[in-house]
Amino acid sequence: MKELLITGASGYLGSTLVSYFIGKYPLVRVVHKNGRKGEIAIELTRESEVAELAKKYSPGCILHVAGKKAQICENNPE
């Protein structure tokens, strides 16, 4: 199977998904910054970086769980 790409891999939901899928599928773990070993740090708001990532890995599935912290969204619903 092709890779499973998970955005927000260092966040709460993303890290839980990584823990669940590790060893079951080849993973591409995408984080916002300060990527550790095995993680790819990119800026998801930059279309060119996302396009380059998709071209390089061509994942079979993308789980896009990156986002702002829940507290920020609750305090700023707009």
Residue pairs with C-beta under 8 A, 6 or more apart in sequence:
1 25
1 26
1 60
2 26
2 58
2 59
2 60
2 61
3 25
3 26
3 27
3 28
3 57
3 59
3 60
4 21
4 25
4 26
4 27
4 28
4 59
4 60
4 61
4 62
4 63
5 27
5 28
5 30
5 53
5 57
5 59
5 61
5 62
5 63
6 14
6 17
6 18
6 21
6 27
6 28
6 29
6 30
6 62
6 63
6 65
7 14
7 30
7 44
7 62
7 63
7 64
7 65
7 66
8 14
8 30
8 31
8 32
8 64
8 65
8 66
8 67
9 15
9 17
9 18
9 27
9 29
9 30
9 31
9 39
10 29
10 31
10 32
10 36
10 39
11 65
11 66
11 67
13 65
14 29
14 63
14 65
14 66
17 63
17 65
18 27
18 29
21 27
28 40
28 53
28 57
28 59
29 38
29 39
29 40
30 39
30 40
30 41
30 42
30 44
30 53
30 66
31 39
31 40
31 41
32 41
32 42
32 43
32 44
32 66
33 41
34 41
35 41
40 53
42 49
42 50
42 53
43 49
44 50
44 66
67 73
